[in-house]
Amino acid sequence: MGGVPAHGVAADDRAEFLLVIGVNENRRFHGHFPTGQLCGSVAQPPAHLNCGYYHKQGVYVQGNTARVWCLLGRKAGDNTQVLALARALGWGYEEKHILAQPWELFVHLGSGATLAGIDRAASSTLQAPWPDLVLSAGRRNEPVAQWIRAQSGGHSALVHFGRPWAPLDAWDLIITTPQYFLPRQDNIVHNQLPLHDLAREQLRPEGEALRARLRDLPRPWIALLVGGDSGRFVLTADKGARLGRLADTLAQRSGGALLVADSPRTPRAASDALRAALDKAHFSYRWGDPGDNPYRGMLAQADAFVVTGESMSMLGEATAMGRPVFIFDPGDGDTPWWRLRHNYRYKPLSHRLAMAWGPARMRRDVGNIQSALVADGRARWLREDLLEGAALDLQHAAPSRAPVVADADLQRATHAVQALLREKLGQP
């Protein structure tokens, strides 16, 4: 894409700013600029990025707007959080795509600043001018963020999502959620769910495009969002079949239909078993099918959601739609883990060892988020004994107040980063 200017311009909802997107040599620039100050060419970063101006949220950077880099990896959920915060800040940002080497774990076991664990030829260029702010998520991007700060002479502020492997004081700010056992301290923001900036209204175009494909299916439309293996959770074929039976029963008893979509993490055997258990007519998308992924359209159109409980990102996005959410527990119930063969696979076994022997800050239990959602009334368990009542409720479902939570989490994180940048730049 080097040398080819790209012009993408769209007015935001309030028509106060114009969105300018330019691409040059694998660097993508996004920025909000006051209406009437649109530059003619964005093959290079717009000149507005180099002069101070008041952003709509009231943050002013004297002499130079904040330069923001988003480190993006292979996990969609991590990238969603990073980009949601970058857009909410409104300072413009550059996407830096980082491709890790197969042996990255051995390099990243340390907490040093290094690029030794990434494929530099396949990753975005990392060179001066260095950013004021680096947003990152995931283990693979930690040494990269630390390396960028070292190259900047300590100037770049580092904000990391989740639970870092590096010591907590190695980060200017950490934005975390309840599945991680992080302490309460000044440089840690505790949110209820992973960040995103999806709203039902924003998804209307994708929703309308999908609606035509669903017109022959009865309502309520129940989106079945399927994740896969994560931590101690293993989505076996048996669990896939059980999920299919429960979701199909819910659809039949409510008089509706399922909108099924799996993900890159969904094991093929579990996906096959799930679909084999469906008796009622439904809409189905398997990851990798031809055509556009209908996930965003399903978020917009669904009257209710069934979500596998290991996926924090899908749970967060589903609850933000303001519709009933049912959580399928992909755990093993009361059966001792050591009696089940699938728990001796690398991922679940290494997770259990880390939980048992690793330091407290390295532990994770997504059950904390599931329990919080159920306790707050924002979600219910998908269980056989609860299906009858759930089906009756779906026939009279009213929108919930869930979007308030998503908005509050994003605002909390945004304000914390704004305060961090003001402090580093010596502003009151």
Secondary structure, DSSP 4 states (H G I P E B T S, - for coil): -TT----EEEE-TTSSEEEEEEEETTEEEEEEEETT---S--SS--GGGGS--B-TTS-B-TTSPPPEEEEE-S-HHHHHHHHHHHHHH-S-EEEEE--B-TTHHHHHTS----STTB-TTTSPP--SSPPSEEEEESGGGHHHHHHHHHHTTT-SEEEEES--SS-GGGSSEEEE-TTB-----TTEEE-SS------TTTTHHHHHHHHHHHTTSPSSEEEEE----BTTB---HHHHHHHHHHHHHHHHHHT-EEEEE--TTS-HHHHHHHHHT--S-EEEE-TT-SS---HHHHHHH-SEEEEETT-HHHHHHHHTTTS-EEEE--S-TTS-GGG-GGGGSHHHHHHHHHHHHS-GGG-B-THHHHHHHHHTTS-EE--GGGHHHHHHHHTT----STHHHHHHHHHHHHHHHHHHHHHHTT--
